[in-house]
């Protein structure tokens, strides 16, 4: 009689152990899925932060004294204390972002700087289609800003006698002089200063 009870208890105990083992296996799988999802989320957040981090000060970066931010009618003669200007009285109208092969007036591109864009100036002895194409490629590769989804870059030729170097990068109150086109450095300049002007405007 006792022997029969022991034999009948054995299969029930074995089944309970199998159920416990199955529950443990399922719990382990779900824990692995949850932890894996959290790890993937953390990696994605870190990657996003790294990709959108502003670079710190760049080698050769100059701080230019602020000349104010007054507005005058388009075409009004303007004199700046520093050339090329990175702040100061400027025209009522800003230019559309992009690459220009004809000069944009100082009073116009300073307004673009006020809106938190960057301006790249260049000078050529005569014509420079290769350099202009490099700027076009740079503009196309630049990431849109996170606020307006715009590439807030304006590229324009500029008077050689006012240029301290063949290529000059401007932001509101900042200047970087380059002896040659440098796509990586110019993109870093853009990421550093985009939307850092006095006005957060498209």
C-alpha positions in Angstrom: 0.0 0.0 0.0 2.7 2.5 1.0 4.8 1.5 -2.0 1.9 2.4 -4.4 1.5 5.9 -2.8 5.2 6.6 -3.3 5.1 5.4 -6.9 2.0 7.6 -7.6 3.6 10.7 -6.0 6.7 10.4 -8.2 5.0 11.4 -11.6 3.1 14.3 -10.0 6.4 15.7 -8.5 8.1 15.3 -11.8 5.3 17.1 -13.6 5.5 20.0 -11.1 9.3 20.2 -11.6 8.7 20.3 -15.4 6.2 23.2 -15.0 8.6 25.1 -12.7 11.4 24.6 -15.3 9.2 25.8 -18.1 8.2 28.9 -16.1 11.8 29.6 -15.3 12.7 29.2 -19.0 9.9 31.6 -20.1 10.9 34.1 -17.4 14.5 34.0 -18.6 13.4 34.6 -22.2 11.2 37.5 -21.3 13.9 39.1 -19.1 16.4 38.7 -22.0 14.0 40.4 -24.4 13.3 43.3 -22.0 17.0 43.8 -21.2 17.9 43.6 -24.8 15.3 46.2 -25.7 16.5 48.5 -23.0 20.1 48.1 -24.1 19.2 48.8 -27.8 17.3 52.0 -26.6 20.2 53.2 -24.6 22.6 52.6 -27.5 20.2 54.5 -29.9 20.0 57.5 -27.5 23.7 57.7 -27.0 24.3 57.4 -30.8 21.8 60.3 -31.4 23.4 62.5 -28.7 26.9 61.9 -30.2 25.7 62.6 -33.8 24.0 65.8 -32.7 26.6 67.0 -30.2 28.0 70.5 -30.9 31.8 70.6 -31.4 33.7 72.7 -29.0 35.9 75.7 -30.1 37.8 75.0 -33.3 41.5 75.7 -33.9 41.9 79.2 -35.3 38.4 80.3 -34.3 38.2 84.1 -33.6 35.7 86.0 -31.5 34.8 89.2 -33.3 33.4 92.1 -31.2 29.6 92.5 -31.6 28.6 95.5 -33.7 24.9 95.4 -32.8 21.9 94.1 -34.8 20.0 97.1 -36.2 18.0 97.0 -39.4 18.0 99.4 -42.4 16.2 99.3 -45.7 17.7 97.0 -48.3 20.4 98.9 -50.3 21.2 101.4 -47.6 25.0 102.0 -47.5 26.5 100.3 -44.4 29.9 100.6 -42.8 31.3 97.9 -40.6 34.1 98.1 -38.1 35.4 94.6 -39.0 35.5 92.9 -42.4 34.2 90.6 -43.4 31.3 91.5 -41.0 29.9 88.9 -38.6 27.4 91.2 -36.9 26.2 94.8 -37.1 23.5 96.8 -38.8 22.0 94.9 -41.8 19.3 94.9 -44.4 15.6 94.0 -43.6 15.8 91.0 -45.9 17.8 87.8 -45.5 18.8 85.5 -48.5 17.5 82.0 -49.1 19.9 79.4 -47.8 22.2 77.9 -50.5 25.3 78.3 -52.7 25.6 81.5 -54.7 28.1 82.2 -57.5 27.2 85.9 -57.6 28.0 88.0 -54.5 25.4 88.4 -51.8 25.5 91.9 -50.2 27.1 92.2 -46.7 23.9 93.7 -45.4 22.0 90.6 -46.5 24.3 87.8 -45.3 24.7 89.5 -41.9 20.9 89.1 -41.5 21.3 85.3 -42.3 23.9 85.2 -39.5 21.4 86.9 -37.1 19.0 84.1 -37.9 21.5 81.5 -36.6 22.9 80.4 -39.9 26.6 80.2 -41.0 28.1 82.0 -44.0 31.0 80.7 -46.0 32.9 83.3 -48.1 35.3 82.6 -50.9 37.4 84.5 -53.4 38.8 83.4 -56.7 41.3 85.1 -59.0 38.9 84.7 -61.9 36.5 81.7 -62.0 36.6 78.6 -59.8 34.0 76.0 -60.8 35.8 73.3 -58.9 35.6 75.2 -55.6 32.0 76.1 -56.2 31.2 72.4 -56.8 32.9 71.5 -53.6 30.7 74.0 -51.8 27.6 72.6 -53.5 28.6 69.1 -52.4 29.2 70.4 -48.9 25.8 72.0 -48.8 24.0 68.9 -50.0 25.8 66.7 -47.3 25.1 69.1 -44.4 22.4 67.8 -42.0 19.2 69.9 -41.7 18.9 71.8 -38.4 16.7 70.1 -35.8 14.4 73.1 -35.4 13.4 74.1 -38.9 14.7 71.2 -41.0 16.8 73.6 -43.0 20.4 73.6 -44.1 21.2 77.0 -42.7 24.3 77.6 -44.8 24.9 80.5 -47.2 27.9 80.4 -49.5 28.9 83.5 -51.5 31.9 85.0 -53.3 33.3 88.1 -51.6 35.7 90.9 -52.3 39.3 89.7 -52.3 40.6 92.9 -50.7 38.4 92.3 -47.7 39.3 88.6 -47.3 42.0 87.7 -44.8 42.1 84.2 -46.4 40.8 82.4 -49.5 37.9 80.9 -47.5 36.3 82.5 -44.4 33.6 80.8 -42.2 31.4 83.2 -40.3 28.8 82.8 -37.5 27.3 85.6 -35.5 30.4 87.2 -33.7 32.8 84.4 -34.9 35.2 84.0 -37.7 37.5 81.2 -39.0 40.1 81.9 -41.8 41.1 79.0 -44.0 43.9 78.8 -46.6 42.0 76.1 -48.5 38.6 74.5 -48.7 38.2 71.9 -45.8 34.8 70.1 -45.9 35.2 68.4 -42.5 36.2 71.7 -40.7 33.4 73.7 -42.4 30.8 71.1 -41.4 32.1 71.1 -37.9 31.7 74.9 -38.0 28.1 74.5 -39.1 27.3 72.0 -36.4 28.9 74.3 -33.8 27.0 77.5 -34.7 23.7 76.6 -36.4 20.8 78.2 -34.5 23.1 80.2 -32.2 22.4 83.6 -33.6 20.5 86.4 -31.8 17.2 85.2 -33.4 15.9 81.7 -33.7 14.4 82.2 -37.2 14.1 80.0 -40.3 
